[in-house]
Amino acid sequence: MGEILTPDCPVCGQPPVMVFGGWTQAFCGNDDCNTVCWDPSKSLDDNLLDVGFVTLTPDGGEEEKDG
């Protein structure tokens, strides 16, 4: 496992609800944040440059948007 540079969500600052791949993929634990996931081994700036957002549609689907 590498160094953890961004342990919390780069958008809202909340801790992850799940972490996979030896801390290479984390999922935001804040229900009000529309960030899907980030790579804790990358810097905050790198994560913010590569952030993707998901908005739930009225039919329960997802619509992905770039940050």
MMTF fields as JSON, N, C-alpha, C and O atoms, coordinates in Angstrom:
{
  "mmtfVersion": "1.0.0",
  "mmtfProducer": "UNKNOWN",
  "numBonds": 267,
  "numAtoms": 268,
  "numGroups": 67,
  "numChains": 1,
  "numModels": 1,
  "chainsPerModel": [1],
  "groupsPerChain": [67],
  "chainIdList": ["A"],
  "bondAtomList": [4, 2, 8, 6, 12, 10, 16, 14, 20, 18, 24, 22, 28, 26, 32, 30, 36, 34, 40, 38, 44, 42, 48, 46, 52, 50, 56, 54, 60, 58, 64, 62, 68, 66, 72, 70, 76, 74, 80, 78, 84, 82, 88, 86, 92, 90, 96, 94, 100, 98, 104, 102, 108, 106, 112, 110, 116, 114, 120, 118, 124, 122, 128, 126, 132, 130, 136, 134, 140, 138, 144, 142, 148, 146, 152, 150, 156, 154, 160, 158, 164, 162, 168, 166, 172, 170, 176, 174, 180, 178, 184, 182, 188, 186, 192, 190, 196, 194, 200, 198, 204, 202, 208, 206, 212, 210, 216, 214, 220, 218, 224, 222, 228, 226, 232, 230, 236, 234, 240, 238, 244, 242, 248, 246, 252, 250, 256, 254, 260, 258, 264, 262],
  "bondOrderList": [1, 1, 1, 1, 1, 1, 1, 1, 1, 1, 1, 1, 1, 1, 1, 1, 1, 1, 1, 1, 1, 1, 1, 1, 1, 1, 1, 1, 1, 1, 1, 1, 1, 1, 1, 1, 1, 1, 1, 1, 1, 1, 1, 1, 1, 1, 1, 1, 1, 1, 1, 1, 1, 1, 1, 1, 1, 1, 1, 1, 1, 1, 1, 1, 1, 1],
  "groupList": [{"groupName": "MET", "atomNameList": ["N", "CA", "C", "O"], "elementList": ["N", "C", "C", "O"], "formalChargeList": [0, 0, 0, 0], "bondAtomList": [1, 0, 2, 1, 3, 2], "bondOrderList": [1, 1, 2], "singleLetterCode": "M", "chemCompType": "L-PEPTIDE LINKING"}, {"groupName": "GLY", "atomNameList": ["N", "CA", "C", "O"], "elementList": ["N", "C", "C", "O"], "formalChargeList": [0, 0, 0, 0], "bondAtomList": [1, 0, 2, 1, 3, 2], "bondOrderList": [1, 1, 2], "singleLetterCode": "G", "chemCompType": "PEPTIDE LINKING"}, {"groupName": "GLU", "atomNameList": ["N", "CA", "C", "O"], "elementList": ["N", "C", "C", "O"], "formalChargeList": [0, 0, 0, 0], "bondAtomList": [1, 0, 2, 1, 3, 2], "bondOrderList": [1, 1, 2], "singleLetterCode": "E", "chemCompType": "L-PEPTIDE LINKING"}, {"groupName": "ILE", "atomNameList": ["N", "CA", "C", "O"], "elementList": ["N", "C", "C", "O"], "formalChargeList": [0, 0, 0, 0], "bondAtomList": [1, 0, 2, 1, 3, 2], "bondOrderList": [1, 1, 2], "singleLetterCode": "I", "chemCompType": "L-PEPTIDE LINKING"}, {"groupName": "LEU", "atomNameList": ["N", "CA", "C", "O"], "elementList": ["N", "C", "C", "O"], "formalChargeList": [0, 0, 0, 0], "bondAtomList": [1, 0, 2, 1, 3, 2], "bondOrderList": [1, 1, 2], "singleLetterCode": "L", "chemCompType": "L-PEPTIDE LINKING"}, {"groupName": "THR", "atomNameList": ["N", "CA", "C", "O"], "elementList": ["N", "C", "C", "O"], "formalChargeList": [0, 0, 0, 0], "bondAtomList": [1, 0, 2, 1, 3, 2], "bondOrderList": [1, 1, 2], "singleLetterCode": "T", "chemCompType": "L-PEPTIDE LINKING"}, {"groupName": "PRO", "atomNameList": ["N", "CA", "C", "O"], "elementList": ["N", "C", "C", "O"], "formalChargeList": [0, 0, 0, 0], "bondAtomList": [1, 0, 2, 1, 3, 2], "bondOrderList": [1, 1, 2], "singleLetterCode": "P", "chemCompType": "L-PEPTIDE LINKING"}, {"groupName": "ASP", "atomNameList": ["N", "CA", "C", "O"], "elementList": ["N", "C", "C", "O"], "formalChargeList": [0, 0, 0, 0], "bondAtomList": [1, 0, 2, 1, 3, 2], "bondOrderList": [1, 1, 2], "singleLetterCode": "D", "chemCompType": "L-PEPTIDE LINKING"}, {"groupName": "CYS", "atomNameList": ["N", "CA", "C", "O"], "elementList": ["N", "C", "C", "O"], "formalChargeList": [0, 0, 0, 0], "bondAtomList": [1, 0, 2, 1, 3, 2], "bondOrderList": [1, 1, 2], "singleLetterCode": "C", "chemCompType": "L-PEPTIDE LINKING"}, {"groupName": "VAL", "atomNameList": ["N", "CA", "C", "O"], "elementList": ["N", "C", "C", "O"], "formalChargeList": [0, 0, 0, 0], "bondAtomList": [1, 0, 2, 1, 3, 2], "bondOrderList": [1, 1, 2], "singleLetterCode": "V", "chemCompType": "L-PEPTIDE LINKING"}, {"groupName": "GLN", "atomNameList": ["N", "CA", "C", "O"], "elementList": ["N", "C", "C", "O"], "formalChargeList": [0, 0, 0, 0], "bondAtomList": [1, 0, 2, 1, 3, 2], "bondOrderList": [1, 1, 2], "singleLetterCode": "Q", "chemCompType": "L-PEPTIDE LINKING"}, {"groupName": "PHE", "atomNameList": ["N", "CA", "C", "O"], "elementList": ["N", "C", "C", "O"], "formalChargeList": [0, 0, 0, 0], "bondAtomList": [1, 0, 2, 1, 3, 2], "bondOrderList": [1, 1, 2], "singleLetterCode": "F", "chemCompType": "L-PEPTIDE LINKING"}, {"groupName": "TRP", "atomNameList": ["N", "CA", "C", "O"], "elementList": ["N", "C", "C", "O"], "formalChargeList": [0, 0, 0, 0], "bondAtomList": [1, 0, 2, 1, 3, 2], "bondOrderList": [1, 1, 2], "singleLetterCode": "W", "chemCompType": "L-PEPTIDE LINKING"}, {"groupName": "ALA", "atomNameList": ["N", "CA", "C", "O"], "elementList": ["N", "C", "C", "O"], "formalChargeList": [0, 0, 0, 0], "bondAtomList": [1, 0, 2, 1, 3, 2], "bondOrderList": [1, 1, 2], "singleLetterCode": "A", "chemCompType": "L-PEPTIDE LINKING"}, {"groupName": "ASN", "atomNameList": ["N", "CA", "C", "O"], "elementList": ["N", "C", "C", "O"], "formalChargeList": [0, 0, 0, 0], "bondAtomList": [1, 0, 2, 1, 3, 2], "bondOrderList": [1, 1, 2], "singleLetterCode": "N", "chemCompType": "L-PEPTIDE LINKING"}, {"groupName": "SER", "atomNameList": ["N", "CA", "C", "O"], "elementList": ["N", "C", "C", "O"], "formalChargeList": [0, 0, 0, 0], "bondAtomList": [1, 0, 2, 1, 3, 2], "bondOrderList": [1, 1, 2], "singleLetterCode": "S", "chemCompType": "L-PEPTIDE LINKING"}, {"groupName": "LYS", "atomNameList": ["N", "CA", "C", "O"], "elementList": ["N", "C", "C", "O"], "formalChargeList": [0, 0, 0, 0], "bondAtomList": [1, 0, 2, 1, 3, 2], "bondOrderList": [1, 1, 2], "singleLetterCode": "K", "chemCompType": "L-PEPTIDE LINKING"}],
  "groupTypeList": [0, 1, 2, 3, 4, 5, 6, 7, 8, 6, 9, 8, 1, 10, 6, 6, 9, 0, 9, 11, 1, 1, 12, 5, 10, 13, 11, 8, 1, 14, 7, 7, 8, 14, 5, 9, 8, 12, 7, 6, 15, 16, 15, 4, 7, 7, 14, 4, 4, 7, 9, 1, 11, 9, 5, 4, 5, 6, 7, 1, 1, 2, 2, 2, 16, 7, 1],
  "groupIdList": [1, 2, 3, 4, 5, 6, 7, 8, 9, 10, 11, 12, 13, 14, 15, 16, 17, 18, 19, 20, 21, 22, 23, 24, 25, 26, 27, 28, 29, 30, 31, 32, 33, 34, 35, 36, 37, 38, 39, 40, 41, 42, 43, 44, 45, 46, 47, 48, 49, 50, 51, 52, 53, 54, 55, 56, 57, 58, 59, 60, 61, 62, 63, 64, 65, 66, 67],
  "secStructList": [7, 7, 7, 7, 1, 7, 7, 1, 7, 6, 6, 6, 7, 7, 7, 3, 3, 3, 3, 3, 6, 6, 6, 6, 3, 3, 3, 3, 7, 7, 6, 6, 7, 7, 5, 7, 3, 3, 7, 6, 6, 1, 7, 2, 2, 2, 2, 2, 2, 6, 7, 3, 3, 3, 3, 3, 7, 6, 6, 1, 7, 3, 3, 3, 3, 3, 7],
  "xCoordList": [0.847, 0.0, 0.885, 1.842, 0.539, 1.288, 0.818, -0.055, 1.41, 1.045, -0.364, -0.725, -1.145, -2.495, -2.413, -2.125, -2.671, -2.559, -3.896, -3.935, -4.994, -6.324, -7.247, -7.983, -7.209, -8.001, -9.503, -10.301, -9.892, -11.307, -11.716, -10.868, -13.021, -13.552, -12.95, -12.974, -12.414, -11.797, -12.818, -12.437, -14.1, -15.121, -15.765, -15.857, -16.219, -16.95, -16.174, -16.576, -15.07, -14.24, -14.69, -14.102, -15.718, -16.209, -15.369, -14.784, -15.306, -14.558, -15.263, -16.468, -14.524, -15.125, -16.027, -15.801, -17.048, -17.919, -17.36, -17.601, -16.616, -15.97, -14.632, -14.471, -13.679, -12.366, -11.985, -12.134, -11.492, -11.085, -9.666, -9.088, -9.115, -7.842, -6.669, -5.804, -6.614, -5.483, -5.404, -4.326, -6.538, -6.651, -6.352, -5.703, -6.818, -6.685, -8.027, -8.075, -9.134, -10.45, -11.318, -11.55, -11.794, -12.633, -13.951, -14.0, -15.013, -16.347, -16.829, -16.721, -17.354, -17.775, -18.891, -19.812, -18.803, -19.801, -20.866, -21.709, -20.845, -21.821, -22.939, -22.699, -24.151, -25.291, -25.611, -26.21, -25.223, -25.513, -24.436, -24.598, -23.344, -22.253, -22.457, -22.774, -22.282, -22.487, -21.175, -21.115, -20.123, -18.863, -19.011, -19.522, -18.582, -18.671, -17.521, -17.741, -16.306, -15.151, -13.912, -13.922, -12.85, -11.572, -10.455, -10.698, -9.242, -8.062, -7.294, -6.626, -7.375, -6.693, -5.169, -4.516, -4.597, -3.144, -2.696, -1.497, -3.655, -3.33, -3.507, -4.203, -2.876, -2.989, -4.389, -5.143, -4.726, -6.006, -6.169, -7.228, -5.143, -5.217, -5.462, -6.287, -4.749, -4.947, -6.366, -6.979, -6.887, -8.25, -9.256, -10.22, -9.057, -10.001, -9.969, -10.986, -8.819, -8.732, -9.464, -9.895, -9.606, -10.167, -11.513, -11.97, -12.148, -13.383, -14.544, -14.671, -15.375, -16.597, -17.777, -17.644, -18.903, -20.082, -21.204, -21.288, -22.064, -23.235, -24.465, -24.488, -25.471, -26.753, -27.785, -27.894, -28.541, -29.59, -30.758, -31.173, -31.289, -32.427, -33.718, -33.699, -34.835, -36.109, -36.5, -37.208, -36.045, -36.385, -35.413, -35.49, -34.497, -33.559, -32.276, -31.419, -32.118, -30.885, -29.824, -30.027, -28.705, -27.609, -27.21, -27.251, -26.829, -26.322, -24.958, -24.852, -23.9, -22.546, -22.173, -22.467, -21.515, -21.065, -19.625, -19.216, -18.857, -17.479, -17.507, -18.42, -16.452, -16.37, -16.029, -15.925],
  "yCoordList": [-1.186, 0.0, 1.24, 1.342, 2.188, 3.426, 4.424, 4.13, 5.602, 6.662, 7.183, 7.341, 7.445, 7.976, 9.494, 10.075, 10.131, 11.582, 12.29, 13.444, 11.616, 12.209, 11.197, 10.476, 11.144, 10.138, 10.404, 9.473, 11.668, 12.041, 12.559, 12.908, 12.606, 13.045, 14.394, 15.338, 14.494, 15.75, 16.868, 18.033, 16.53, 17.545, 18.028, 19.233, 17.078, 17.492, 17.291, 17.81, 16.549, 16.364, 15.264, 15.1, 14.51, 13.427, 12.168, 11.973, 11.311, 10.064, 9.108, 9.229, 8.162, 7.202, 6.211, 5.877, 5.752, 4.711, 3.332, 2.367, 3.236, 1.992, 2.333, 3.391, 1.417, 1.564, 0.213, -0.821, 0.224, -1.003, -0.873, 0.213, -1.997, -2.02, -1.498, -0.824, -1.793, -1.318, 0.195, 0.774, 0.827, 2.293, 2.95, 3.996, 2.35, 2.988, 3.452, 4.124, 3.103, 3.561, 3.69, 2.712, 4.904, 5.173, 5.785, 6.518, 5.474, 5.961, 6.891, 6.565, 8.036, 9.053, 8.534, 7.865, 8.849, 8.433, 9.481, 9.29, 10.576, 11.653, 11.506, 11.634, 11.239, 11.058, 12.316, 12.222, 13.48, 14.732, 15.12, 16.095, 14.369, 14.65, 13.787, 12.603, 14.361, 13.589, 13.1, 12.789, 13.034, 12.435, 10.921, 10.381, 10.248, 8.789, 8.203, 7.555, 8.429, 7.862, 8.677, 9.53, 8.392, 9.052, 8.083, 7.037, 8.431, 7.612, 8.25, 9.265, 7.674, 8.249, 8.32, 9.07, 7.537, 7.575, 8.749, 8.99, 9.486, 10.688, 11.93, 11.895, 13.016, 14.27, 14.862, 14.48, 15.779, 16.47, 17.146, 17.039, 17.836, 18.526, 17.546, 17.811, 16.411, 15.408, 14.851, 14.651, 14.601, 14.101, 15.129, 14.769, 16.393, 17.428, 17.624, 17.971, 17.405, 17.513, 16.373, 16.518, 15.229, 14.027, 13.623, 12.498, 14.528, 14.171, 13.992, 14.722, 13.01, 12.79, 12.857, 12.494, 13.304, 13.444, 12.591, 12.384, 12.098, 11.345, 12.02, 12.387, 12.18, 12.699, 11.607, 11.076, 11.278, 10.28, 10.89, 12.012, 10.15, 10.622, 10.206, 9.319, 10.835, 10.506, 9.029, 8.519, 8.344, 6.923, 5.997, 4.779, 6.559, 5.767, 5.459, 4.758, 5.963, 5.777, 6.785, 7.573, 6.743, 7.652, 8.396, 7.854, 9.632, 10.461, 10.968, 11.759, 10.518, 10.903, 12.209, 12.419, 13.082, 14.367, 14.581, 14.161, 15.227, 15.575, 16.795, 17.619, 16.894, 17.99, 19.242, 20.251],
  "zCoordList": [0.0, 0.0, 0.0, 0.767, -0.887, -0.958, 0.088, 0.904, 0.047, 0.977, 0.673, -0.493, 1.694, 1.53, 1.584, 2.63, 0.439, 0.332, 0.49, 0.917, 0.153, 0.252, 0.932, 0.258, 2.285, 2.991, 2.969, 3.079, 2.829, 2.823, 1.455, 0.633, 1.216, -0.077, -0.478, 0.312, -1.687, -2.127, -2.365, -2.478, -2.443, -2.697, -1.402, -1.165, -0.551, 0.652, 1.95, 2.991, 1.906, 3.089, 4.041, 5.11, 3.676, 4.533, 4.338, 3.272, 5.363, 5.225, 4.276, 4.056, 3.713, 2.79, 3.52, 4.683, 2.812, 3.347, 3.004, 3.729, 1.904, 1.476, 0.827, 0.219, 0.968, 0.334, -0.261, 0.389, -1.499, -2.183, -2.706, -2.714, -3.144, -3.85, -3.06, -3.619, -1.758, -0.966, -0.924, -1.058, -0.739, -0.681, -2.023, -2.069, -3.116, -4.427, -4.969, -6.0, -4.284, -4.701, -3.45, -2.74, -3.191, -2.029, -2.486, -3.474, -1.755, -2.085, -0.981, 0.201, -1.361, -0.407, 0.491, 0.024, 1.792, 2.757, 3.026, 3.903, 2.295, 2.492, 1.462, 0.262, 1.925, 1.019, 0.21, -0.861, 0.705, -0.001, -1.009, -1.741, -1.052, -1.994, -3.236, -3.12, -4.41, -5.632, -6.246, -7.435, -5.421, -5.857, -5.809, -4.828, -6.833, -6.852, -6.045, -5.022, -6.501, -5.819, -6.154, -7.041, -5.422, -5.654, -5.3, -4.698, -5.673, -5.405, -4.249, -4.447, -3.044, -1.886, -2.025, -1.3, -2.961, -3.133, -3.997, -4.139, -4.579, -5.355, -4.486, -3.472, -4.891, -4.143, -4.286, -5.181, -3.413, -3.487, -4.839, -5.458, -5.305, -6.603, -7.747, -8.62, -7.75, -8.802, -8.773, -9.822, -7.58, -7.465, -7.953, -8.629, -7.627, -8.057, -9.577, -10.177, -10.195, -11.647, -12.346, -13.49, -11.654, -12.267, -11.665, -11.871, -10.926, -10.226, -11.209, -12.192, -10.914, -11.679, -10.727, -9.558, -11.19, -10.354, -10.917, -12.128, -10.042, -10.449, -9.868, -8.693, -10.687, -10.248, -10.489, -11.594, -9.448, -9.601, -10.347, -10.055, -11.312, -12.092, -11.391, -10.538, -11.74, -11.084, -11.182, -10.314, -12.228, -12.381, -11.657, -11.816, -10.861, -10.093, -10.827, -10.29, -12.041, -12.793, -12.367, -11.444, -13.05, -12.76, -14.016, -15.12, -13.831, -14.917, -14.498, -13.561, -15.185, -14.804, -15.497, -16.674, -14.732, -15.26, -14.85, -13.768, -15.701, -15.353, -14.449, -14.513, -13.578, -12.614, -13.212, -12.515]
}
